[in-house]
């Protein structure tokens, strides 16, 4: 049996967490991303989001704290961010407008609108093949 090298421990420092999250954000101006990342990193460093954490295994706490800080910064900056910036900052890999989506029990539909709600859900409006519209909110 060949011994396997241990995986390097994941860096959970505030700077590394914020950098990793915001590296996946696409479609938002670099200046806006830098401003939001700096604010999230500052909140992580001072522990401003720890009171928001639910009870969970210790290995999941850094990610939950990061998500809480991202949501807190989006809430604080809500009026200065566009609808698209809010959505793409919280959900960097959300499906694009114009993309087809398979809705259970309804079939294929075209995404015609998407936005982040104040509850941090993604509200999407679809146009079904028969021309009718369908609205659905996804809650994380």
Order of alpha helices (4+ residues) and beta strands (2+ residues): alpha-alpha-alpha-alpha-beta-beta-beta-beta
